[in-house]
Amino acid sequence: MKRELDLIVYGATGYTGRLIAEYLATSYRGDDAPSWAIAGRSTDKLEKVRADIGAPDDLPLVKADSSEPASLRSMCERAAVIITTVGPYQRYGPELVAACAATGTGYVDLCGEPAWMRRMIDAYHDEAKRTGARIVFSCGFDSIPFDLGVLTLQEKAREKFGRPARRVKARLRKVKGGMSGGTAASAQATLAAAARDPALIRLLADPFALTPGFTGPSQPSGLIPEYDPSLNALLVPFPMAPVNTKNVHRTNFLLGHPYGTDFVYDEMMVAPGLGEVAGVTTEAFATLVSMFGTGGLKSGAGPTREVREKGFYDILFVGELPDGGRVEAVVTGDRDPGYGSTSKMITESALCLVRDVQGEGGAWTPGALMGPALRKRLKERAGLTFSAH
Protein backbone atom coordinates (compact mmCIF):
# COMPACT_ATOMS: atom_id res chain seq x y z
CA MET A 1 0.00 0.00 0.00
CA LYS A 2 1.48 3.29 -1.12
CA ARG A 3 1.69 6.01 1.52
CA GLU A 4 2.17 9.73 1.12
CA LEU A 5 5.63 9.53 2.80
CA ASP A 6 8.36 6.90 3.09
CA LEU A 7 9.48 7.92 6.58
CA ILE A 8 8.49 10.11 9.50
CA VAL A 9 11.08 10.87 12.21
CA TYR A 10 9.02 11.08 15.41
CA GLY A 11 10.85 12.84 18.24
CA ALA A 12 12.93 15.01 15.87
CA THR A 13 13.32 17.78 18.46
CA GLY A 14 15.13 15.44 20.88
CA TYR A 15 18.88 14.83 20.84
CA THR A 16 18.95 11.60 18.80
CA GLY A 17 15.89 12.43 16.68
CA ARG A 18 17.59 15.57 15.50
CA LEU A 19 20.74 13.61 14.54
CA ILE A 20 18.57 11.25 12.46
CA ALA A 21 16.87 14.17 10.71
CA GLU A 22 20.26 15.77 10.06
CA TYR A 23 21.59 12.51 8.61
CA LEU A 24 18.61 12.25 6.24
CA ALA A 25 18.89 15.91 5.22
CA THR A 26 22.62 15.72 4.45
CA SER A 27 23.11 12.13 3.20
CA TYR A 28 20.03 11.70 1.01
CA ARG A 29 19.54 14.35 -1.65
CA GLY A 30 18.20 14.46 -5.17
CA ASP A 31 16.93 11.26 -6.79
CA ASP A 32 18.22 9.16 -3.90
CA ALA A 33 16.15 11.00 -1.28
CA PRO A 34 13.17 9.30 0.34
CA SER A 35 10.03 11.34 1.01
CA TRP A 36 10.06 12.15 4.71
CA ALA A 37 8.83 14.41 7.47
CA ILE A 38 9.70 15.29 11.05
CA ALA A 39 7.21 14.93 13.89
CA GLY A 40 6.89 16.00 17.52
CA ARG A 41 4.70 17.84 19.99
CA SER A 42 5.72 21.40 19.09
CA THR A 43 5.51 22.80 15.57
CA ASP A 44 7.67 25.77 16.60
CA LYS A 45 10.47 23.47 17.76
CA LEU A 46 10.13 21.38 14.59
CA GLU A 47 10.48 24.52 12.47
CA LYS A 48 13.67 25.38 14.32
CA VAL A 49 15.11 21.88 13.79
CA ARG A 50 14.21 22.03 10.09
CA ALA A 51 16.10 25.33 9.74
CA ASP A 52 19.06 24.27 11.91
CA ILE A 53 19.79 21.06 9.98
CA GLY A 54 19.52 22.75 6.58
CA ALA A 55 16.52 20.70 5.47
CA PRO A 56 14.36 22.11 2.63
CA ASP A 57 11.75 24.69 3.69
CA ASP A 58 9.01 22.41 2.36
CA LEU A 59 9.99 19.45 4.57
CA PRO A 60 6.63 18.51 6.14
CA LEU A 61 6.14 19.00 9.89
CA VAL A 62 3.76 16.65 11.70
CA LYS A 63 2.26 17.42 15.11
CA ALA A 64 2.01 14.22 17.13
CA ASP A 65 1.93 13.52 20.85
CA SER A 66 2.07 10.21 22.73
CA SER A 67 -0.73 11.45 25.02
CA GLU A 68 -3.05 11.90 22.00
CA PRO A 69 -3.54 8.50 20.31
CA ALA A 70 -5.56 10.06 17.46
CA SER A 71 -2.55 12.21 16.48
CA LEU A 72 -0.33 9.10 16.43
CA ARG A 73 -2.80 7.21 14.29
CA SER A 74 -3.07 9.99 11.71
CA MET A 75 0.76 10.21 11.61
CA CYS A 76 1.02 6.45 11.03
CA GLU A 77 -1.50 6.56 8.19
CA ARG A 78 0.75 8.98 6.29
CA ALA A 79 4.02 7.02 6.25
CA ALA A 80 5.37 3.61 5.30
CA VAL A 81 7.70 3.58 8.33
CA ILE A 82 7.87 5.57 11.58
CA ILE A 83 11.31 6.11 13.16
CA THR A 84 10.76 6.81 16.85
CA THR A 85 13.25 8.13 19.39
CA VAL A 86 10.57 9.13 21.91
CA GLY A 87 11.58 7.26 25.05
CA PRO A 88 11.64 5.90 27.63
CA TYR A 89 9.53 3.62 25.44
CA GLN A 90 7.83 2.01 28.43
CA ARG A 91 6.47 5.45 29.25
CA TYR A 92 5.79 6.99 25.84
CA GLY A 93 5.84 4.05 23.42
CA PRO A 94 2.85 1.70 23.80
CA GLU A 95 0.33 3.90 21.95
CA LEU A 96 2.65 4.29 18.95
CA VAL A 97 3.24 0.53 18.67
CA ALA A 98 -0.53 0.05 18.90
CA ALA A 99 -1.13 2.66 16.16
CA CYS A 100 1.49 1.10 13.84
CA ALA A 101 0.11 -2.40 14.41
CA ALA A 102 -3.45 -1.22 13.73
CA THR A 103 -2.57 0.68 10.53
CA GLY A 104 -0.04 -1.78 9.06
CA THR A 105 2.77 0.77 9.38
CA GLY A 106 6.45 -0.11 9.71
CA TYR A 107 8.12 0.84 13.01
CA VAL A 108 11.77 1.13 14.09
CA ASP A 109 13.05 2.24 17.48
CA LEU A 110 16.18 2.33 19.66
CA CYS A 111 14.69 0.34 22.51
CA GLY A 112 16.93 -1.13 25.18
CA GLU A 113 14.01 -1.98 27.49
CA PRO A 114 13.43 -5.75 27.20
CA ALA A 115 10.56 -6.01 29.68
CA TRP A 116 8.59 -3.46 27.65
CA MET A 117 9.53 -5.19 24.39
CA ARG A 118 8.13 -8.45 25.74
CA ARG A 119 4.89 -6.69 26.68
CA MET A 120 4.60 -5.27 23.16
CA ILE A 121 5.37 -8.66 21.56
CA ASP A 122 2.64 -10.31 23.65
CA ALA A 123 0.15 -7.51 22.92
CA TYR A 124 0.76 -6.71 19.23
CA HIS A 125 2.73 -9.44 17.42
CA ASP A 126 -0.43 -11.20 16.18
CA GLU A 127 -2.18 -8.00 15.11
CA ALA A 128 0.96 -6.81 13.31
CA LYS A 129 1.08 -10.13 11.44
CA ARG A 130 -2.52 -9.63 10.40
CA THR A 131 -2.08 -6.02 9.19
CA GLY A 132 1.43 -6.48 7.76
CA ALA A 133 3.01 -4.00 10.22
CA ARG A 134 6.71 -4.78 10.60
CA ILE A 135 7.62 -3.73 14.14
CA VAL A 136 11.40 -3.74 14.65
CA PHE A 137 12.86 -2.97 18.07
CA SER A 138 16.49 -2.19 18.97
CA CYS A 139 17.74 -0.69 15.69
CA GLY A 140 20.77 1.12 17.17
CA PHE A 141 23.92 0.05 19.00
CA ASP A 142 21.40 -2.01 20.98
CA SER A 143 21.45 -4.43 19.17
CA ILE A 144 22.38 -4.23 15.46
CA PRO A 145 26.18 -4.72 15.62
CA PHE A 146 25.73 -7.75 17.89
CA ASP A 147 22.71 -9.23 16.09
CA LEU A 148 24.36 -8.92 12.66
CA GLY A 149 27.78 -9.86 14.07
CA VAL A 150 26.46 -13.23 15.22
CA LEU A 151 24.64 -13.67 11.89
CA THR A 152 27.90 -12.98 10.01
CA LEU A 153 29.87 -15.39 12.20
CA GLN A 154 27.31 -18.18 11.78
CA GLU A 155 27.31 -17.77 7.98
CA LYS A 156 31.09 -18.29 8.09
CA ALA A 157 30.74 -21.31 10.43
CA ARG A 158 28.28 -22.96 8.03
CA GLU A 159 30.52 -22.20 5.05
CA LYS A 160 33.63 -23.54 6.82
CA PHE A 161 32.25 -26.45 8.85
CA GLY A 162 28.78 -27.11 7.46
CA ARG A 163 27.09 -26.21 10.72
CA PRO A 164 26.71 -23.30 13.14
CA ALA A 165 28.93 -22.57 16.13
CA ARG A 166 27.14 -23.76 19.23
CA ARG A 167 29.08 -21.37 21.51
CA VAL A 168 29.61 -17.71 20.55
CA LYS A 169 31.39 -15.06 22.61
CA ALA A 170 31.11 -11.36 21.78
CA ARG A 171 33.91 -9.19 23.16
CA LEU A 172 33.75 -5.40 22.91
CA ARG A 173 37.47 -4.72 22.41
CA LYS A 174 37.44 -0.96 21.96
CA VAL A 175 34.82 1.72 22.43
CA LYS A 176 34.81 5.48 22.69
CA GLY A 177 31.81 7.78 22.97
CA GLY A 178 29.37 9.66 25.19
CA MET A 179 25.93 9.14 26.66
CA SER A 180 22.68 11.10 26.37
CA GLY A 181 19.94 12.13 28.76
CA GLY A 182 17.42 9.93 26.94
CA THR A 183 19.52 6.82 27.59
CA ALA A 184 19.76 7.73 31.27
CA ALA A 185 15.99 8.24 31.46
CA SER A 186 15.33 4.80 29.92
CA ALA A 187 17.64 3.07 32.39
CA GLN A 188 16.05 4.98 35.24
CA ALA A 189 12.54 3.99 34.12
CA THR A 190 13.53 0.31 33.88
CA LEU A 191 14.96 0.32 37.40
CA ALA A 192 11.91 2.08 38.79
CA ALA A 193 9.56 -0.41 37.07
CA ALA A 194 11.59 -3.37 38.38
CA ALA A 195 11.39 -1.98 41.92
CA ARG A 196 7.58 -1.93 41.62
CA ASP A 197 7.27 -5.40 40.06
CA PRO A 198 9.70 -8.16 41.13
CA ALA A 199 8.54 -10.34 38.20
CA LEU A 200 10.28 -7.83 35.93
CA ILE A 201 13.61 -8.58 37.61
CA ARG A 202 13.24 -12.25 36.64
CA LEU A 203 12.40 -11.25 33.09
CA LEU A 204 15.39 -8.86 32.87
CA ALA A 205 17.66 -11.69 34.07
CA ASP A 206 16.23 -14.28 31.63
CA PRO A 207 18.24 -14.59 28.37
CA PHE A 208 15.11 -16.10 26.74
CA ALA A 209 12.69 -13.35 27.84
CA LEU A 210 11.95 -12.51 24.17
CA THR A 211 11.40 -16.08 22.92
CA PRO A 212 7.89 -16.88 24.20
CA GLY A 213 7.50 -20.63 24.71
CA PHE A 214 11.18 -21.46 24.14
CA THR A 215 13.96 -21.76 26.72
CA GLY A 216 17.42 -22.87 25.65
CA PRO A 217 20.38 -24.10 27.68
CA SER A 218 21.87 -22.28 30.65
CA GLN A 219 23.78 -19.15 29.57
CA PRO A 220 26.82 -17.42 31.14
CA SER A 221 25.80 -14.42 33.23
CA GLY A 222 28.61 -12.16 32.00
CA LEU A 223 28.50 -10.47 35.40
CA ILE A 224 31.78 -11.76 36.83
CA PRO A 225 35.09 -10.27 35.61
CA GLU A 226 37.41 -12.93 34.17
CA TYR A 227 40.82 -13.16 32.55
CA ASP A 228 40.81 -14.35 28.92
CA PRO A 229 44.19 -15.90 28.01
CA SER A 230 43.38 -15.95 24.26
CA LEU A 231 42.96 -12.15 24.29
CA ASN A 232 45.49 -11.63 27.10
CA ALA A 233 42.89 -9.33 28.63
CA LEU A 234 40.66 -8.89 31.63
CA LEU A 235 36.96 -9.06 30.70
CA VAL A 236 34.41 -6.99 32.62
CA PRO A 237 30.59 -6.92 32.44
CA PHE A 238 29.10 -5.06 29.47
CA PRO A 239 26.05 -2.95 30.50
CA MET A 240 24.14 -3.58 27.25
CA ALA A 241 24.60 -7.36 27.28
CA PRO A 242 21.22 -8.05 28.97
CA VAL A 243 19.47 -6.38 26.02
CA ASN A 244 21.64 -7.65 23.17
CA THR A 245 21.74 -11.28 24.27
CA LYS A 246 17.92 -11.40 24.41
CA ASN A 247 17.70 -9.96 20.89
CA VAL A 248 20.28 -12.42 19.51
CA HIS A 249 18.30 -15.34 21.00
CA ARG A 250 15.08 -13.88 19.54
CA THR A 251 16.66 -13.68 16.08
CA ASN A 252 17.63 -17.35 16.35
CA PHE A 253 14.08 -18.16 17.55
CA LEU A 254 12.31 -16.19 14.79
CA LEU A 255 14.44 -17.76 12.04
CA GLY A 256 13.68 -21.30 13.26
CA HIS A 257 16.92 -21.80 15.25
CA PRO A 258 19.58 -21.76 12.50
CA TYR A 259 22.17 -21.35 15.32
CA GLY A 260 20.77 -24.48 16.99
CA THR A 261 18.40 -24.95 19.94
CA ASP A 262 21.50 -25.52 22.12
CA PHE A 263 23.07 -22.13 21.23
CA VAL A 264 25.06 -20.42 24.03
CA TYR A 265 25.98 -16.73 23.78
CA ASP A 266 27.46 -14.06 26.00
CA GLU A 267 28.94 -10.55 25.76
CA MET A 268 31.69 -8.91 27.80
CA MET A 269 33.98 -5.88 27.51
CA VAL A 270 37.75 -5.95 27.38
CA ALA A 271 39.10 -3.79 30.22
CA PRO A 272 41.47 -1.20 28.72
CA GLY A 273 44.51 -2.52 30.64
CA LEU A 274 45.07 -4.23 33.98
CA GLY A 275 46.33 -1.01 35.57
CA GLU A 276 43.31 0.90 34.29
CA VAL A 277 40.63 -1.48 35.55
CA ALA A 278 40.13 0.46 38.77
CA GLY A 279 39.62 3.59 36.67
CA VAL A 280 37.12 1.87 34.38
CA THR A 281 35.15 0.55 37.34
CA THR A 282 35.09 3.96 39.03
CA GLU A 283 33.98 5.64 35.82
CA ALA A 284 31.24 3.05 35.25
CA PHE A 285 30.08 3.50 38.84
CA ALA A 286 30.05 7.30 38.49
CA THR A 287 27.99 7.00 35.29
CA LEU A 288 25.48 4.74 37.03
CA VAL A 289 25.17 7.11 39.97
CA SER A 290 24.54 10.07 37.66
CA MET A 291 21.99 8.06 35.65
CA PHE A 292 19.98 6.77 38.54
CA GLY A 293 20.30 9.72 40.85
CA THR A 294 18.16 12.81 40.57
CA GLY A 295 20.90 14.72 38.75
CA GLY A 296 22.45 13.10 35.73
CA LEU A 297 21.82 14.16 32.19
CA LYS A 298 18.76 16.10 31.16
CA SER A 299 16.71 14.54 28.37
CA GLY A 300 17.65 16.18 25.07
CA ALA A 301 21.31 16.57 26.05
CA GLY A 302 24.16 14.46 24.72
CA PRO A 303 27.75 14.35 23.46
CA THR A 304 29.16 17.10 21.23
CA ARG A 305 29.73 16.63 17.50
CA GLU A 306 33.47 16.33 18.16
CA VAL A 307 32.93 13.52 20.69
CA ARG A 308 30.60 11.72 18.27
CA GLU A 309 32.99 11.99 15.34
CA LYS A 310 36.02 10.87 17.36
CA GLY A 311 34.09 7.90 18.73
CA PHE A 312 34.30 4.32 17.42
CA TYR A 313 33.83 0.69 18.45
CA ASP A 314 35.34 -2.68 17.65
CA ILE A 315 33.64 -5.98 18.55
CA LEU A 316 35.20 -9.43 18.20
CA PHE A 317 32.98 -12.52 17.91
CA VAL A 318 34.49 -15.94 18.57
CA GLY A 319 32.56 -19.06 17.56
CA GLU A 320 33.50 -22.47 18.95
CA LEU A 321 32.31 -25.85 17.66
CA PRO A 322 32.27 -28.95 19.87
CA ASP A 323 35.04 -30.68 17.85
CA GLY A 324 37.48 -27.80 18.26
CA GLY A 325 36.53 -25.85 15.11
CA ARG A 326 36.74 -22.07 15.49
CA VAL A 327 35.54 -19.02 13.55
CA GLU A 328 35.90 -15.31 14.19
CA ALA A 329 34.00 -12.24 13.04
CA VAL A 330 34.69 -8.55 13.65
CA VAL A 331 32.26 -5.61 13.51
CA THR A 332 33.50 -2.00 13.68
CA GLY A 333 31.78 1.39 13.60
CA ASP A 334 33.26 4.78 12.70
CA ARG A 335 31.39 7.02 15.17
CA ASP A 336 30.53 6.94 18.85
CA PRO A 337 28.22 3.95 19.31
CA GLY A 338 25.29 5.55 21.10
CA TYR A 339 24.59 8.51 18.84
CA GLY A 340 26.78 9.09 15.77
CA SER A 341 26.63 5.44 14.69
CA THR A 342 23.17 4.72 16.11
CA SER A 343 21.52 7.60 14.22
CA LYS A 344 22.87 6.17 10.95
CA MET A 345 21.90 2.59 11.85
CA ILE A 346 18.26 3.33 12.66
CA THR A 347 17.84 5.49 9.54
CA GLU A 348 19.26 2.77 7.30
CA SER A 349 17.04 0.20 9.06
CA ALA A 350 13.98 2.28 8.17
CA LEU A 351 15.15 2.69 4.56
CA CYS A 352 15.85 -1.04 4.38
CA LEU A 353 12.19 -1.67 5.32
CA VAL A 354 11.02 0.83 2.69
CA ARG A 355 13.32 -0.19 -0.15
CA ASP A 356 14.93 -3.60 0.34
CA VAL A 357 12.92 -6.17 2.27
CA GLN A 358 9.33 -7.29 2.08
CA GLY A 359 8.85 -9.72 4.97
CA GLU A 360 5.60 -10.37 6.79
CA GLY A 361 4.22 -8.34 9.66
CA GLY A 362 5.01 -9.03 13.29
CA ALA A 363 7.41 -8.01 16.05
CA TRP A 364 10.90 -8.54 14.64
CA THR A 365 14.60 -8.11 15.38
CA PRO A 366 16.79 -6.36 12.78
CA GLY A 367 18.76 -9.58 12.17
CA ALA A 368 15.73 -11.81 11.64
CA LEU A 369 13.83 -9.49 9.29
CA MET A 370 16.57 -7.60 7.43
CA GLY A 371 19.80 -9.54 8.02
CA PRO A 372 22.08 -9.46 4.93
CA ALA A 373 20.19 -6.58 3.24
CA LEU A 374 20.68 -4.34 6.27
CA ARG A 375 24.32 -5.39 6.63
CA LYS A 376 24.96 -4.38 3.01
CA ARG A 377 23.39 -0.95 3.63
CA LEU A 378 25.38 -0.37 6.81
CA LYS A 379 28.64 -1.24 5.05
CA GLU A 380 27.88 1.01 2.08
CA ARG A 381 26.36 3.97 3.89
CA ALA A 382 26.74 3.94 7.66
CA GLY A 383 30.45 3.42 8.32
CA LEU A 384 30.23 -0.15 9.68
CA THR A 385 32.49 -3.03 8.66
CA PHE A 386 31.74 -6.76 8.95
CA SER A 387 34.40 -9.40 8.38
CA ALA A 388 34.72 -13.12 9.21
CA HIS A 389 37.36 -15.80 8.91
N, C-alpha and C positions, 0 to 999 in steps of 0.2 A: 504494500500500500504506500503510495507516494505521499509524502508530507511536504508541507510548505518549506521546512528547513531540515538540513541534515542534522545539525547539532544545536543544543542550547547549553551554555555554561551557566549553571545555577549556583549562585554564591560568588559571582564575579567580583563583588566588592571586598571579599575577604582576601587574606594574604595569598593563599594558593590559587584560589579562583582567578585572581587577577593575573598570576603568572601563566595560567592556562590560556586566558584570553590574549595575553601578550604573545604567547607562543603561536597561537593561531593567526594573529594579526601580522606577525613578522615572517613566519615560516611558510604560510600558505597564501599565495597571491596569484592573481590572474586565473588562467584556466584550471590550475591545480586547486584553487580555493573551494572548500565546501561552502554551502550556505549555512550561516550560523547567526546566533544572537546571544546576548548576555542577559542574565536574569537575576533578580534579587528583590529585596523589599522596598528599596528606595530608588526611584527613577533619577533623582538628583545625583545620587552617588554613582549610579550606572553611567550617567552622562559624563561625569568626571573621569571615570575609568576609561570610557571610550576615547575621550580626548587624550588622556595621559599615555595610553598605549599606542597612540597613532593609528587607531582603527578608522575606517571610513565613516564619515558623518552619517551615512545612511544605515550603519549597522543597527539592526533592530534591538530595542530594549524591551524586556518583558518583566512586568511587575508580578512577582510571585512570592508567597509567604507560607511557610510551613504551618502556620496557625489558621490558614484559610484554604482548606482542601479544594474548593472550587477553583481557586487561582492555580493550584498545582495541576489540576485536571486539564484546564484549558491550555496551560503551558505544554503538557505532555501531548495533547492532540495536535500541536503544531510541528513537532520535531520527530525525526526518526530515532534519535538517541539523546538522552539527557545526561550531561556530565555534572555530577553534584559534589561539591566540596563543603556542603552545609552540615557540619557536625557540631558536637558529638551526634553521631547518627542515631544512637539510642534515644536521644532527646528530640531531634528534629527530622529524623529520617523515615519513620514508619509510613506517614501519609504519602510521601513521594513514591516509595516502593509500591504502595497500594494503587496509586494513580497510574504508574507505569504498567503494573500487572493488568489493571482493568482496561487500559487503552491499547495494549499491545505495543508499548513503546520501549525501546532499548534503554538500558540504565547502566552507567558505570560510576563507581565511587572509589574512595580511598580508605575504605573501612578497615580498621584494625580492632574491631570490637566483636569477637567471636560469639559471645552469648547473644548479642542482638542479631547477628547474621543467622544463627540457628533459629531464632524466633521468626525471622523473615522467611527462611526456607520452609519452616513448618506451615506458616500462614499463607504464603503466596506462590510456592513452587508449582502447585497444580494449576492454579489459575493462569500463571504465566505460560505454562505449557499449552493451555487451551487457547489463549489469545495470541501466542507467538511472541510475547515480551521476553527478550533476552536480558535477564538481570545478572550483572557481573560485578561481584564485590571485589575489593582489594586489588585495584588496578594501579597501584603505585609501588614504592619500595616494599611495602606489604602488598602483595607477595610475589610480584611478577618475576624479579630476578631469580628467586628461589624456585618458584613453580616451573618456569621455563628452563632453569638450570638443571633441575632433576630430569625434565623431559629430554633435554639435550644429552645428558649423561646416559639415560636409558636407551635412547636411539643408538648410541655408540656401543653400549653393552650388547644390544641385540645384533648389531652389525658384526661385532668382534667375536662374540661367544654364542650367539643364537638364542640368548635368553637375557632377561633383565638382571640387574644387580639386586640381590635381596637386601643388602645393607648399604645405605648411602649416608655419608656424613657431609654436611655443608659447613665450611669454615670461612667465616668472614675474616680475610687476612689483613685488609687495609680499608680504612674508612675515614673520611674527613667531611664535616659538614655541621650545620646548625639545626636548631629545633624551633618549632613555631608555637604560638599560643594555642592554636587549634588542636595540635597534637597533645599538649598538656591537658587541655579541657577534656579530650576523649579519655585519656588515661584516668583522669580524676573521676569522670562519670562512671567508668567501669568499676573503679574501687568503691565508689559510693554505693552502686547497685549491688555489688557483691556483699557489702556490709549489711545491706537490708535483706538479702536473700542467700542463705548459705548454699542452696542448690546451685547457684551460679558459680560458686568457688569450685565445686566438683566439675562443672562443665568447662570452666576455664582450664582446669588441670587435665582434662581428658583429650588426648591427641585425636580421638575419633568423634569429637563433639559435632563435627559437620558431616558425618556419614551415617545418617539415621538408619538404624537396623543392622549396621555392620561394625564389629569391633575386631581389630587385628591383634597381632601379638604385642606383648609388653614392649614399651618404647623407653629409650634412655631419657632421663628427666632434663639433662643439659643444665642442671642447677648447681652442679658441684665442679669447681675448678679442677682441671687435670692437666698433667704434662703429656704432650704428644711427641714421642720420640721421632716419628716420621717427619714432623714439621720442625722438630727441635724448638718447640714453643709451648708456653703455658696457655691453656684454653680457659676462657672465663664465660659465664652465662651471657647469652645474647638476648636483650630485652624483647626483641620482636619474634623470637622463636615460637612462643606459644600461639601466635597468630599464623605464622608461615607454615609450621608443621601441620596444623589443622587443614590449611588450604591444599597443601601437597597431598595429604591423604584423601581429601575430597576429590581432587583431580583424578587420582588413581581409581577411586570409587565410581565417579561419573563415567569414566572411560571403560568400565568393566574390568578393572584390576590388571592393566597391562604390566604393572610393576610387581604383580603377584599379591596374593592375599596374605602372604607372610612378610610383607615389606616393612623394614625397620629404618627409621629416618630420624636424624637429629641435627641441630644447628648450634654451633658455638662460635665465639669470637677469639681470635688470636690476641693475647695481651701484647702490647707494643714491645715489651722487653722485660726481662725478669726484674730489673731494677725499677721499672716504671709501673709495675703492677699496683703498688700502693697508691700511686698517683691516679691511675685509671679508676681504681675502686673509689677513691675519695671523690673524684669528679662525677662518677656515676651516682654516688650517694647524694652529692650536692644537687645534681639534676633532679633526682627523685624528690628531694625535699622541696625544691622550688616548684615542681609540678604539682605535688599533692598538698602543699601548704596553701595558705590564702594568697600569698604573693605570686611568684612565678610570672609567667609570660601572659600578657593580655592577648585575648583572641584578636586576630588580625595582624599581630606582630610576627616577625620572623627574621631569618638571617639576611644580611645585606647582599646585594648583587655580587660583590667581590667574594664574599664567603661562599656563595652558591657556585660561582664559576671556578673557584680554586678547589672545590670539593671533588671527591671521587670515591669509588669503592671497588673492591676486588674480592670475589668470592670463589673459593676452591670447592669443588664437589668431588668426593672420592667414593667410588662404587666398588664393593667387594662381593665376589661370588663365592659360594661355599667351597669350591675346589681350588681356591687361591687366585682365580682370575681377578684382574683389577682394571678399572677404567677411571679416567679423570676428566672433569669438565671445568672450565673457568668462565665466569661471567664478570665483566667489568662495566662501569658506567663513568661518564666523563664530567659529571656535575655532582654537587652534594646530593646524597641519596634522597633526603626527605622532601626537597622542594625543586631544585633545578632539574634533577633527573625525573622525579615523580611527575612534575607538571607535563613533561614530554611523554612519559609512559601512559598516563591516563588519556591524553589527547589522542595518541596513536591507537590506543585501545578502542576509543569511540569511533575513530575513522575506520579501523579494521572491521567493526560491526557494520558500518555504513557501506563500505566499499569491497570488503574482501571475503567475509564469511557469511553464509546463510545460517545454518544451524537452527534447531528448533527452540521454542521458548522454554523457560525454566530458570531456576537459580543456578548460575554457573560459576566456575572459576575461570580466570583468563587462560590457564593452560588447557583445560578440558574443552573449552569452546573455540579458542582461537589459535592455540599452540603454534605450529610452524608459521602460519600467516602473520601472526603478531610478532614473532621473533624476527622474521624478515624485515618488517616495518621498523622495528626498534634498531636493527643493525643499520638500515639505510638512512634513517631519519633522526633517531633519538640518542645517538652517541653510545649505544651499548655494543659490547662484543660478546660473542658466544663461541667457545671452541671446545673440542673434546678430543681425547686420544687414549 
